[in-house]
Amino acid sequence: MQATKQQQILGYFIEEAKEHLDTIEQGLLDLQATMADTERLNELFRAAHSVKGGAAMLGFSSIHKVGHHLEDCFKLLTDHPVKIDQQLENLFLQGFDILKELVEELQSPYGLREEDAAQTVQAAEPIFIELQNYLNRLLQDKRVEVSQPAMSVVQPVPANPELAHRFNGALKMMLQLFKQGDTPASRQQLATLCSRMVQLHSAPEWRTLLQAVHTTVSNPRNTYGTLAPLVIKELKLAGDRLLVGKASEIMPSNSLRQLLPAVKPVASPQAAAPQPILDVTYHAGRDAIAPKANQITIPAEPRGAARALLEAFNRSQLIELAEFLMKAIQ
């Protein structure tokens, strides 16, 4: 009977913790807008505080410690608002990912093993140290600005506020689709959303990334548990680069490329035959991105061509291509 009661309490904690994690994640995905809304910022603080308190009551020291770190940082933001930049957002998201990982382990069939959890927390300590130090540095910079009233400080205006609005809306919609659960309908909606997000920007690097995301979410072998955190973080980072005019730096990460369909290796150059490679051509204005078999479109721009090859071929094939190109150049 006692064991059953403890299991019920644990179940209540997990459900509440997941709700608090959703609150934190929504706030961090658009931290600049959250900073402009005092109540939303206070919600982040209360969510981290609740997770920390519940974990302490149940004896989960690892979750308590990580929740405490985030609570302290959110408290700092509520007491001393600072200018949000990409580095601060990324540090907060990295810290949040640790907390989310621990809670997910708690509800796994094997539960949360404190020995493993302690190692996770120890490995994450540098992230929270860097986050705390960066916040302190931003606060120090703010104090310097306040102490020099003669200097006029102009707040930067987003280069394209309409793009920022549309991008954030699409990202939140994608997060909600992931939370609806893995069904054929939700996967189709995710794929359609990817096709529409392609139209947000004409940069080939952005379109290549969206093609990769479209392919991974369309593959039922890739679970939502794997896809959601990776895809959301990947698109958030890419969107930040679009908004500051650094589209050329966008490319699929190794983790995302690993989820793409593998290309079967060729036995030998002499026996080489056409292989089923995903076409990376985009069709603006259409709801679907249709793959074509046995071909790949290579952009004329060298950087875009390199990214297309990296996405389409495995390591051994890339080495073979590089050797062929070197011989041709010589």
C-alpha positions in Angstrom: 0.0 0.0 0.0 2.8 2.4 0.9 4.6 1.6 -2.4 1.4 2.4 -4.3 1.0 5.7 -2.5 4.6 6.7 -3.3 4.1 5.7 -7.0 1.0 8.0 -7.1 2.9 10.9 -5.6 5.7 10.3 -8.1 3.2 10.3 -10.9 1.7 13.6 -9.7 5.2 15.2 -9.5 6.1 14.1 -13.1 2.8 15.5 -14.5 3.3 18.8 -12.8 7.0 18.9 -13.7 6.1 18.4 -17.4 3.7 21.3 -17.3 6.3 23.5 -15.7 8.9 22.4 -18.3 6.4 23.4 -21.0 6.1 26.8 -19.4 9.9 27.3 -19.3 10.4 26.0 -22.8 7.8 28.4 -24.3 9.4 31.3 -22.5 12.9 30.5 -23.5 12.0 30.0 -27.2 11.3 33.7 -27.4 13.2 35.1 -24.4 13.3 38.6 -25.7 9.4 38.8 -25.8 9.3 37.1 -22.4 11.5 39.8 -20.9 9.0 42.4 -22.1 6.2 40.7 -20.2 6.8 40.8 -16.4 4.2 38.2 -15.7 5.6 35.7 -18.2 9.0 36.2 -16.7 7.7 35.5 -13.3 6.1 32.4 -14.6 9.5 31.0 -15.6 10.8 31.7 -12.1 7.8 30.1 -10.4 8.0 27.0 -12.7 11.7 26.4 -11.9 11.0 27.0 -8.2 8.1 24.4 -8.3 10.2 21.8 -10.0 13.1 22.4 -7.5 10.8 22.2 -4.5 9.0 19.1 -5.6 12.3 17.3 -6.4 13.7 18.3 -3.0 10.6 16.9 -1.2 10.9 13.5 -3.1 14.7 13.3 -2.6 15.7 13.8 -6.3 18.9 15.8 -5.6 20.0 16.1 -9.2 16.7 17.6 -10.4 16.6 19.9 -7.3 20.1 21.2 -8.1 19.5 21.9 -11.8 16.1 23.5 -10.9 17.9 25.6 -8.3 20.4 26.8 -10.9 17.7 27.9 -13.3 15.6 29.5 -10.5 18.6 31.6 -9.5 19.2 32.8 -13.0 15.5 33.6 -13.6 15.4 35.5 -10.3 18.4 37.5 -11.6 16.5 38.4 -14.7 13.3 39.4 -12.8 15.3 41.7 -10.4 17.7 43.1 -13.0 16.3 43.0 -16.6 19.1 42.8 -19.2 19.3 43.0 -22.9 18.8 39.5 -24.4 21.1 38.2 -27.1 21.6 34.9 -28.8 24.4 33.6 -26.5 22.2 34.2 -23.4 19.3 32.3 -25.1 21.5 29.4 -26.0 22.9 29.1 -22.5 19.5 29.1 -21.0 18.3 26.5 -23.5 21.3 24.3 -22.7 20.6 24.5 -19.0 16.9 23.7 -19.6 17.8 20.7 -21.7 19.6 19.2 -18.7 16.5 19.6 -16.5 14.2 18.1 -19.1 16.5 15.2 -19.7 16.5 14.3 -15.9 12.7 14.5 -15.7 12.3 12.3 -18.8 14.7 9.8 -17.2 12.5 9.8 -14.1 9.5 8.7 -16.1 11.4 6.1 -18.1 10.9 2.3 -17.4 14.2 2.2 -15.4 13.6 5.4 -13.5 16.2 8.0 -12.5 19.3 6.4 -11.2 21.0 9.0 -9.0 24.5 7.8 -9.8 23.9 8.5 -13.5 22.0 11.6 -12.7 24.9 12.9 -10.6 27.3 12.4 -13.5 24.9 14.4 -15.8 24.7 17.2 -13.3 28.5 17.3 -12.9 29.0 17.4 -16.6 26.5 20.3 -16.9 28.1 22.4 -14.2 30.3 24.3 -16.7 27.1 25.4 -18.6 25.6 26.9 -15.4 28.8 28.6 -14.5 29.1 30.1 -17.9 25.4 31.2 -17.7 25.9 32.8 -14.3 29.1 34.6 -15.4 27.5 35.8 -18.6 24.5 37.2 -16.8 26.9 39.0 -14.3 28.8 40.4 -17.3 25.6 41.7 -18.9 24.6 43.3 -15.6 28.0 44.9 -15.2 27.7 46.4 -18.8 24.3 47.7 -17.9 25.6 49.4 -14.8 28.3 51.1 -16.9 25.7 52.4 -19.3 23.6 53.8 -16.5 26.6 55.5 -14.9 27.3 57.4 -18.1 24.0 59.3 -18.8 25.7 61.6 -21.3 26.0 58.7 -23.7 22.9 58.1 -25.7 22.0 54.4 -25.9 19.8 53.4 -28.8 18.0 50.1 -28.6 18.5 48.0 -31.8 15.4 47.4 -33.9 15.1 44.0 -35.6 16.1 44.2 -39.3 12.9 42.4 -40.2 10.3 42.4 -37.4 7.7 40.8 -39.7 10.0 37.9 -40.4 10.8 37.5 -36.7 7.0 37.4 -35.9 6.3 34.8 -38.6 9.2 32.7 -37.7 8.4 32.6 -33.9 4.8 31.8 -34.8 5.8 28.9 -37.0 8.2 27.6 -34.3 5.5 27.6 -31.6 3.1 25.9 -33.9 5.7 23.2 -34.6 6.3 22.7 -30.8 2.5 22.3 -30.3 2.3 19.7 -33.1 5.1 17.7 -31.4 3.2 17.8 -28.1 0.0 16.5 -29.7 1.6 13.0 -30.0 3.0 10.9 -32.8 0.2 10.2 -35.3 0.2 10.1 -39.1 -1.9 13.3 -39.1 0.5 15.2 -36.9 3.5 14.1 -39.0 1.7 15.3 -42.2 1.0 18.6 -40.5 4.7 18.9 -39.5 5.8 18.1 -43.0 3.4 20.8 -44.4 4.6 23.3 -41.9 8.2 22.7 -43.0 7.2 23.3 -46.6 5.6 26.6 -45.7 8.6 27.7 -43.5 10.8 27.3 -46.6 9.1 30.4 -48.0 10.1 32.5 -45.0 13.5 33.2 -46.6 15.1 32.6 -50.0 18.6 31.7 -48.7 19.6 28.3 -50.1 21.2 27.3 -46.7 17.8 27.9 -45.0 16.0 25.8 -47.7 18.5 23.0 -47.3 18.0 22.9 -43.6 14.2 22.8 -44.0 14.5 20.0 -46.5 16.5 18.0 -44.0 13.9 18.7 -41.3 11.1 17.7 -43.6 12.8 14.4 -44.4 13.4 13.5 -40.8 9.9 14.3 -39.5 8.4 12.4 -42.4 10.3 9.2 -41.4 8.2 7.3 -38.8 11.4 5.6 -37.5 12.5 8.9 -36.0 10.5 9.2 -32.7 9.1 12.5 -31.5 11.3 12.2 -28.4 14.4 12.3 -30.6 13.0 14.8 -33.1 11.4 17.5 -31.0 14.3 18.9 -29.0 16.7 18.5 -31.9 14.5 20.1 -34.6 13.3 23.0 -32.4 16.8 23.9 -31.3 18.1 23.5 -34.8 15.5 25.8 -36.3 15.8 28.3 -33.4 19.5 28.7 -34.0 19.0 29.0 -37.8 16.2 31.6 -37.3 18.5 33.7 -35.1 21.1 33.7 -37.9 18.5 34.7 -40.5 17.4 37.6 -38.4 20.9 39.0 -38.1 21.9 38.5 -41.7 24.1 35.4 -41.3 22.1 32.9 -43.4 25.4 31.6 -44.9 26.3 30.1 -41.5 23.2 27.9 -41.5 23.7 24.2 -42.1 22.2 20.9 -40.7 24.1 19.7 -37.6 25.7 16.2 -37.6 22.9 15.0 -35.2 20.3 16.0 -37.7 22.1 14.5 -40.7 22.4 11.2 -38.8 18.6 11.0 -38.9 18.5 11.3 -42.7 18.0 8.1 -44.8 21.4 6.3 -45.3 22.7 5.9 -48.8 23.9 2.4 -49.6 27.6 2.2 -50.3 28.8 1.2 -53.8 30.9 -2.0 -53.9 33.4 -0.5 -56.3 33.8 2.4 -58.6 33.6 0.1 -61.6 30.3 -1.3 -60.4 28.9 2.1 -59.5 25.2 2.4 -60.3 22.7 5.3 -59.8 21.8 5.5 -56.1 18.5 6.7 -54.6 19.5 10.2 -53.4 17.0 12.8 -52.1 16.6 15.7 -54.5 17.2 18.9 -52.5 15.3 21.1 -55.0 12.6 23.3 -53.3 9.3 24.3 -54.9 8.2 27.6 -53.4 4.4 28.0 -52.9 3.7 24.2 -52.8 2.5 22.4 -49.7 4.8 19.5 -50.2 8.5 18.9 -51.1 8.5 16.0 -53.4 11.7 13.8 -53.5 13.0 12.6 -56.9 14.8 9.3 -57.1 18.3 8.8 -58.4 19.3 12.5 -58.6 20.5 15.4 -56.6 20.4 19.1 -57.4 23.7 20.9 -56.8 23.5 24.7 -56.3 25.9 26.7 -58.4 27.3 28.5 -55.4 30.3 26.5 -54.0 29.2 26.6 -50.3 25.7 25.5 -51.1 27.1 22.7 -53.3 29.2 21.5 -50.5 26.3 21.4 -48.1 24.2 19.5 -50.6 26.9 16.8 -51.0 27.4 16.5 -47.2 23.7 15.9 -46.8 23.4 13.4 -49.7 26.5 11.2 -49.2 28.1 9.2 -46.4 31.7 9.5 -45.2 33.2 6.9 -47.5 31.5 8.4 -50.5 32.6 11.9 -49.7 36.2 10.7 -49.4 35.9 9.1 -52.8 34.5 12.3 -54.3 37.3 14.3 -52.7 39.9 12.0 -54.2 38.3 12.2 -57.6 38.2 16.0 -57.5 41.8 16.3 -56.4 42.9 14.2 -59.3 40.8 16.3 -61.7 42.3 19.5 -60.4 45.9 18.2 -60.7 
